[in-house]
Amino acid sequence: MPQMIFVNLPVKDLDTTKSFFGKLGFSFNPQFSDENTACLVISDTIFAMLLTEPRFKEFTKKEIADASKSTEVILALSAESREKVDELVDTALASGGSPANEPIDHGFMYGRSFQDPNHHIWEVMWMDSSAVEGRQG
């Protein structure tokens, strides 16, 4: 079985957050979702557990970071092309997301980023695999 990752993120409004990611084309696993949690399916092995802040607080003794004032994590997703990077980020911005960082364009690597409604930063990156292979060794 391949290793999986479940990123846990605190959210202020679960319905708003689910609606935002639904508009980006993502689905949710109802088996791991309830009124306080939504399991965002990113791929067969990558998931984001979107937890209301009170539910998230049950898993930590630390204060929850205010993502509108500090960065606690930057989530990076790969995309199959430059066009897919633009498509996903443009959809995020049109669906209630906000700009995060300036675009990155190194020719063989291209990326843009956005903040979701909870101010978590998501980077979407494309890399030309043939250029990367040529850089090794």
ROSE-4610 file (N, C-alpha, C; in Angstrom, 1 decimal, always signed):
// ROSE-4610
residu = [M/M/M/P/P/P/Q/Q/Q/M/M/M/I/I/I/F/F/F/V/V/V/N/N/N/L/L/L/P/P/P/V/V/V/K/K/K/D/D/D/L/L/L/D/D/D/T/T/T/T/T/T/K/K/K/S/S/S/F/F/F/F/F/F/G/G/G/K/K/K/L/L/L/G/G/G/F/F/F/S/S/S/F/F/F/N/N/N/P/P/P/Q/Q/Q/F/F/F/S/S/S/D/D/D/E/E/E/N/N/N/T/T/T/A/A/A/C/C/C/L/L/L/V/V/V/I/I/I/S/S/S/D/D/D/T/T/T/I/I/I/F/F/F/A/A/A/M/M/M/L/L/L/L/L/L/T/T/T/E/E/E/P/P/P/R/R/R/F/F/F/K/K/K/E/E/E/F/F/F/T/T/T/K/K/K/K/K/K/E/E/E/I/I/I/A/A/A/D/D/D/A/A/A/S/S/S/K/K/K/S/S/S/T/T/T/E/E/E/V/V/V/I/I/I/L/L/L/A/A/A/L/L/L/S/S/S/A/A/A/E/E/E/S/S/S/R/R/R/E/E/E/K/K/K/V/V/V/D/D/D/E/E/E/L/L/L/V/V/V/D/D/D/T/T/T/A/A/A/L/L/L/A/A/A/S/S/S/G/G/G/G/G/G/S/S/S/P/P/P/A/A/A/N/N/N/E/E/E/P/P/P/I/I/I/D/D/D/H/H/H/G/G/G/F/F/F/M/M/M/Y/Y/Y/G/G/G/R/R/R/S/S/S/F/F/F/Q/Q/Q/D/D/D/P/P/P/N/N/N/H/H/H/H/H/H/I/I/I/W/W/W/E/E/E/V/V/V/M/M/M/W/W/W/M/M/M/D/D/D/S/S/S/S/S/S/A/A/A/V/V/V/E/E/E/G/G/G/R/R/R/Q/Q/Q/G/G/G]
num = [1/1/1/2/2/2/3/3/3/4/4/4/5/5/5/6/6/6/7/7/7/8/8/8/9/9/9/10/10/10/11/11/11/12/12/12/13/13/13/14/14/14/15/15/15/16/16/16/17/17/17/18/18/18/19/19/19/20/20/20/21/21/21/22/22/22/23/23/23/24/24/24/25/25/25/26/26/26/27/27/27/28/28/28/29/29/29/30/30/30/31/31/31/32/32/32/33/33/33/34/34/34/35/35/35/36/36/36/37/37/37/38/38/38/39/39/39/40/40/40/41/41/41/42/42/42/43/43/43/44/44/44/45/45/45/46/46/46/47/47/47/48/48/48/49/49/49/50/50/50/51/51/51/52/52/52/53/53/53/54/54/54/55/55/55/56/56/56/57/57/57/58/58/58/59/59/59/60/60/60/61/61/61/62/62/62/63/63/63/64/64/64/65/65/65/66/66/66/67/67/67/68/68/68/69/69/69/70/70/70/71/71/71/72/72/72/73/73/73/74/74/74/75/75/75/76/76/76/77/77/77/78/78/78/79/79/79/80/80/80/81/81/81/82/82/82/83/83/83/84/84/84/85/85/85/86/86/86/87/87/87/88/88/88/89/89/89/90/90/90/91/91/91/92/92/92/93/93/93/94/94/94/95/95/95/96/96/96/97/97/97/98/98/98/99/99/99/100/100/100/101/101/101/102/102/102/103/103/103/104/104/104/105/105/105/106/106/106/107/107/107/108/108/108/109/109/109/110/110/110/111/111/111/112/112/112/113/113/113/114/114/114/115/115/115/116/116/116/117/117/117/118/118/118/119/119/119/120/120/120/121/121/121/122/122/122/123/123/123/124/124/124/125/125/125/126/126/126/127/127/127/128/128/128/129/129/129/130/130/130/131/131/131/132/132/132/133/133/133/134/134/134/135/135/135/136/136/136/137/137/137]
x = [+0.8/+0.0/+0.9/+0.6/+1.5/+1.2/+2.2/+2.1/+1.2/+0.3/-0.6/-0.3/-0.8/-0.7/-2.0/-2.3/-3.5/-3.0/-3.2/-2.8/-4.0/-3.9/-5.0/-4.9/-6.0/-6.1/-7.3/-7.1/-8.2/-9.0/-10.3/-11.1/-12.1/-12.5/-13.4/-14.9/-15.1/-16.5/-16.4/-16.8/-16.6/-17.4/-18.6/-19.4/-18.8/-18.3/-17.7/-16.4/-15.6/-14.4/-14.7/-15.7/-16.1/-16.6/-17.4/-17.9/-16.7/-15.7/-14.6/-13.8/-13.5/-12.7/-13.6/-14.9/-15.8/-15.7/-15.7/-15.6/-14.3/-13.2/-12.0/-11.9/-13.0/-13.1/-12.7/-12.5/-12.1/-13.4/-13.2/-14.3/-14.0/-15.0/-14.8/-15.2/-14.5/-14.8/-15.8/-17.1/-18.1/-17.8/-17.0/-16.7/-15.9/-15.1/-14.3/-14.7/-16.0/-16.5/-17.7/-17.9/-19.1/-19.4/-20.2/-20.5/-19.3/-18.3/-17.1/-15.8/-15.9/-14.7/-15.1/-14.3/-14.5/-13.1/-13.2/-12.0/-11.9/-11.0/-10.8/-9.9/-10.3/-9.6/-8.8/-7.4/-6.5/-6.1/-5.8/-5.4/-5.7/-5.3/-5.5/-4.8/-3.7/-2.9/-2.7/-3.4/-3.2/-4.6/-4.7/-6.0/-5.7/-6.7/-6.6/-7.8/-7.6/-8.7/-9.0/-10.1/-10.6/-11.4/-10.9/-11.5/-11.9/-13.2/-13.6/-12.5/-12.4/-11.3/-11.6/-12.8/-13.0/-12.5/-12.8/-12.4/-10.9/-10.3/-8.9/-8.2/-8.7/-8.2/-8.1/-8.9/-8.9/-7.6/-6.9/-5.7/-4.4/-4.5/-3.2/-3.4/-2.3/-2.3/-1.9/-1.4/-0.9/-2.1/-1.8/-2.8/-2.9/-4.0/-4.2/-3.6/-2.7/-2.2/-3.3/-3.2/-4.1/-3.4/-3.9/-3.2/-3.4/-4.2/-4.3/-3.2/-2.5/-1.3/+0.0/+0.0/+1.3/+1.1/+2.2/+2.1/+2.5/+1.6/+1.9/+2.3/+1.9/+2.3/+2.0/+2.8/+2.5/+2.3/+1.2/+0.9/+1.2/+1.9/+2.3/+1.7/+1.0/+0.4/+1.0/+1.3/+1.8/+0.6/+0.9/+0.0/+0.6/-0.2/+0.3/+0.8/+0.5/+0.9/+0.8/+1.5/+1.4/-0.1/-0.8/-2.2/-3.0/-2.7/-3.5/-3.2/-1.9/-1.6/-2.5/-2.5/-3.3/-4.8/-5.3/-6.7/-7.1/-6.3/-6.7/-6.6/-5.5/-5.3/-6.4/-6.6/-7.6/-9.0/-9.3/-10.6/-10.6/-9.5/-9.4/-9.7/-9.1/-9.2/-10.7/-11.3/-12.7/-13.7/-13.3/-14.2/-14.1/-13.4/-13.3/-11.9/-11.0/-9.6/-9.0/-7.8/-7.1/-5.6/-5.0/-3.6/-2.7/-1.6/-0.6/+0.7/+1.5/+2.8/+2.8/+3.9/+4.1/+4.4/+3.9/+4.2/+5.7/+6.0/+7.4/+7.5/+8.4/+8.6/+10.1/+10.6/+12.0/+12.1/+11.1/+11.1/+10.7/+11.6/+11.3/+10.4/+10.1/+9.3/+8.4/+7.1/+6.2/+5.2/+5.0/+4.0/+3.3/+2.2/+1.4/+0.8/+0.3/-0.2/-1.5/-2.2/-3.4/-3.6/-4.4/-4.9/-6.3/-6.6/-8.0/-8.8/-10.1/-10.9/-10.4/-9.5/-9.0/-7.6/-7.1/-5.8/-4.6/-4.9/-3.9/-3.3/-2.0/-1.3/-1.2/-1.7/-1.6/-0.7/+0.4/+1.2/+0.8/+0.7/+0.4/+1.6/+2.3/+3.6/+3.5/+4.1/+4.4/+5.9/+6.4/+7.8/+8.0/+8.8/+9.2/+10.1/+9.5/+10.3/+11.6/+11.5/+12.8/+13.9/+13.5/+14.5/+15.1/+14.2/+14.7/+15.6/+15.3/+16.1/+17.5/+17.6/+18.8/+19.7/+19.1/+19.8/+20.4/+20.1/+20.6/+22.0/+22.9/+24.2/+25.1]
y = [-1.2/+0.0/+1.2/+2.2/+3.4/+4.2/+5.0/+5.8/+7.0/+7.4/+8.4/+9.6/+10.8/+11.9/+12.5/+12.9/+13.6/+14.9/+16.0/+17.3/+17.8/+18.2/+18.8/+20.3/+20.9/+22.4/+22.9/+23.9/+24.5/+25.4/+25.4/+26.3/+27.0/+28.2/+29.0/+28.6/+28.4/+28.1/+26.9/+25.8/+24.5/+24.6/+25.1/+25.1/+26.0/+27.2/+28.1/+27.4/+26.7/+26.1/+24.9/+24.1/+23.0/+23.6/+24.6/+25.2/+25.7/+26.4/+26.9/+25.8/+24.7/+23.6/+22.8/+22.8/+22.1/+22.9/+24.2/+25.0/+24.8/+24.3/+24.0/+22.6/+21.9/+20.6/+19.4/+19.7/+18.7/+18.0/+16.8/+16.1/+15.8/+15.3/+15.0/+13.6/+12.9/+11.5/+11.6/+11.2/+11.3/+10.4/+9.3/+8.4/+9.0/+10.0/+10.7/+12.2/+12.4/+13.8/+13.8/+14.9/+15.1/+16.6/+17.0/+18.4/+19.3/+18.7/+19.4/+19.1/+18.2/+17.7/+17.4/+17.8/+17.4/+16.9/+15.7/+15.1/+15.4/+16.4/+16.9/+15.9/+15.3/+14.4/+15.1/+15.1/+15.8/+14.7/+13.5/+12.4/+11.1/+10.0/+8.7/+8.6/+9.4/+9.2/+10.5/+11.6/+12.9/+13.5/+13.8/+14.3/+15.5/+16.5/+17.5/+17.4/+17.2/+17.2/+18.6/+19.1/+20.4/+20.3/+20.9/+20.8/+22.1/+22.2/+23.5/+23.7/+25.0/+25.3/+24.6/+24.5/+23.8/+22.3/+21.7/+20.3/+20.2/+21.1/+21.1/+21.2/+22.1/+22.3/+21.0/+20.1/+18.8/+18.0/+18.3/+17.6/+18.3/+19.4/+20.1/+20.9/+21.0/+21.8/+23.3/+23.5/+24.8/+25.6/+26.9/+27.8/+27.6/+27.8/+27.7/+29.0/+28.9/+30.0/+30.8/+32.1/+33.0/+33.1/+32.3/+32.3/+33.6/+34.5/+35.8/+36.7/+36.3/+37.1/+36.4/+35.1/+34.3/+33.1/+32.6/+31.4/+30.2/+29.3/+28.0/+26.9/+27.0/+26.0/+26.5/+26.0/+26.3/+25.0/+24.8/+23.5/+23.7/+22.8/+22.8/+21.6/+21.9/+20.9/+20.9/+19.8/+19.7/+19.8/+20.3/+20.4/+19.8/+19.3/+18.7/+19.6/+20.9/+21.9/+23.3/+24.2/+25.6/+26.1/+25.6/+26.0/+25.5/+24.3/+23.8/+24.6/+25.1/+26.0/+27.2/+27.8/+29.1/+28.8/+27.7/+27.3/+27.2/+26.4/+26.2/+27.5/+28.2/+29.5/+30.5/+30.7/+31.6/+31.2/+30.0/+29.5/+29.8/+29.5/+29.8/+31.3/+32.2/+33.6/+34.1/+33.4/+33.8/+33.2/+32.3/+31.5/+32.0/+33.1/+33.5/+33.4/+32.9/+32.9/+34.3/+34.5/+35.7/+35.5/+36.5/+36.3/+36.0/+35.2/+34.9/+35.5/+34.9/+35.3/+35.6/+36.2/+36.5/+35.2/+35.1/+33.9/+33.7/+32.4/+31.9/+31.4/+31.9/+31.4/+31.2/+30.0/+29.7/+29.0/+29.0/+28.3/+26.9/+26.1/+24.7/+24.5/+25.5/+25.4/+26.7/+26.5/+27.6/+27.4/+28.4/+28.3/+29.6/+29.4/+30.5/+30.1/+31.0/+30.6/+31.4/+30.9/+31.6/+31.3/+32.1/+31.8/+31.3/+30.3/+29.8/+30.8/+30.6/+31.5/+31.5/+30.6/+30.6/+31.1/+31.6/+32.2/+31.2/+29.9/+28.9/+29.2/+29.1/+29.4/+28.0/+28.0/+26.9/+27.3/+26.6/+26.8/+25.8/+26.1/+25.2/+25.3/+24.2/+24.2/+23.2/+23.6/+22.7/+22.7/+21.5/+21.3/+20.5/+20.9/+20.1/+19.0/+17.8/+16.6/+16.4/+16.7/+16.4/+17.4/+18.6/+19.6/+19.2/+18.7/+18.3/+17.1/+16.1/+15.0/+15.4/+16.4/+16.9/+17.6/+18.0/+18.8/+17.8/+16.6/+15.6/+15.1/+14.9/+14.3/+15.3]
z = [+0.0/+0.0/+0.0/-0.9/-0.9/+0.3/+0.7/+1.9/+1.5/+2.5/+2.3/+3.2/+2.9/+3.8/+4.0/+5.3/+5.7/+6.3/+5.6/+6.2/+6.9/+8.2/+9.0/+9.0/+8.6/+8.5/+9.3/+10.2/+10.9/+9.9/+10.0/+9.2/+10.1/+9.7/+10.5/+10.1/+8.8/+8.3/+7.4/+7.8/+7.1/+5.8/+5.8/+4.6/+3.5/+3.9/+3.0/+2.4/+3.2/+2.8/+1.8/+2.1/+1.2/-0.1/-0.1/-1.3/-2.2/-1.5/-2.3/-3.0/-2.3/-2.9/-3.9/-3.6/-4.6/-6.0/-5.9/-7.1/-7.9/-7.1/-7.8/-8.4/-8.2/-8.8/-7.9/-6.6/-5.6/-5.1/-4.6/-4.0/-2.5/-1.8/-0.4/-0.1/+0.8/+1.2/+2.4/+2.1/+3.2/+4.3/+4.1/+5.1/+6.3/+5.9/+6.9/+7.1/+6.9/+7.0/+7.9/+8.7/+9.5/+9.6/+10.6/+10.7/+11.1/+11.6/+12.0/+11.2/+10.3/+9.5/+8.1/+7.1/+5.7/+5.2/+4.6/+4.1/+2.6/+2.3/+0.9/+0.2/-0.9/-1.7/-2.7/-2.5/-3.5/-4.5/-4.1/-5.0/-4.3/-4.9/-4.2/-2.9/-2.7/-1.5/-0.7/-1.2/-0.5/-0.1/+1.1/+1.6/+2.6/+2.6/+3.6/+4.5/+5.7/+6.7/+7.1/+6.7/+7.0/+8.3/+9.4/+10.7/+11.2/+11.7/+12.4/+13.5/+13.8/+14.8/+16.1/+16.6/+17.9/+17.8/+16.6/+16.4/+16.3/+15.5/+15.4/+16.7/+17.6/+18.9/+19.8/+19.5/+20.2/+20.0/+18.9/+18.5/+18.9/+19.6/+19.9/+21.2/+22.0/+23.2/+22.8/+21.6/+21.2/+20.7/+20.6/+20.0/+18.5/+18.0/+16.5/+15.9/+14.9/+14.2/+13.5/+13.5/+12.8/+11.4/+10.4/+9.1/+8.3/+8.8/+8.2/+8.6/+9.7/+10.2/+10.2/+10.1/+10.1/+9.2/+8.7/+7.9/+8.7/+8.8/+9.5/+8.6/+7.3/+6.3/+4.9/+4.0/+2.6/+1.9/+1.3/+0.6/-0.9/-1.4/-2.8/-3.5/-4.6/-5.5/-6.9/-7.4/-8.8/-9.8/-11.0/-12.1/-13.3/-14.2/-15.4/-16.5/-16.4/-17.4/-16.8/-17.6/-17.2/-17.2/-18.3/-18.4/-17.2/-16.7/-15.6/-14.3/-14.2/-13.1/-13.1/-14.3/-14.4/-14.2/-14.8/-14.6/-13.2/-12.4/-11.0/-10.2/-10.4/-9.6/-10.0/-11.3/-11.7/-11.1/-11.1/-10.5/-9.0/-8.4/-6.9/-6.6/-7.4/-7.2/-7.5/-8.5/-8.9/-7.9/-7.1/-6.2/-4.7/-4.5/-3.1/-2.5/-3.3/-2.8/-3.0/-2.5/-2.6/-3.1/-3.7/-4.1/-2.9/-3.2/-2.2/-2.5/-3.4/-3.8/-5.3/-5.7/-7.1/-7.9/-9.1/-9.9/-10.0/-10.2/-10.4/-11.8/-12.6/-14.0/-14.3/-14.2/-14.6/-15.9/-16.7/-18.0/-17.8/-17.2/-16.9/-15.7/-14.9/-13.8/-13.7/-13.4/-13.4/-12.3/-11.5/-10.4/-10.0/-9.5/-8.9/-7.6/-6.8/-5.5/-5.2/-4.2/-3.8/-2.3/-1.6/-0.3/-0.3/+0.4/+0.5/+1.4/+1.6/+2.5/+3.9/+4.3/+5.7/+5.7/+4.6/+4.5/+4.4/+4.2/+4.0/+2.6/+2.5/+1.2/+0.4/-0.8/-1.7/-2.9/-3.2/-4.4/-5.4/-6.7/-7.8/-8.7/-8.9/-9.7/-10.8/-11.9/-13.1/-13.3/-13.6/-13.8/-15.1/-16.0/-17.2/-16.8/-16.8/-16.3/-17.1/-18.4/-19.2/-18.8/-18.4/-18.0/-16.6/-15.8/-14.4/-14.6/-15.4/-15.6/-16.1/-17.0/-17.5/-16.5/-15.3/-14.3/-13.3/-13.3/-12.3/-12.7/-11.7/-12.0/-12.4]
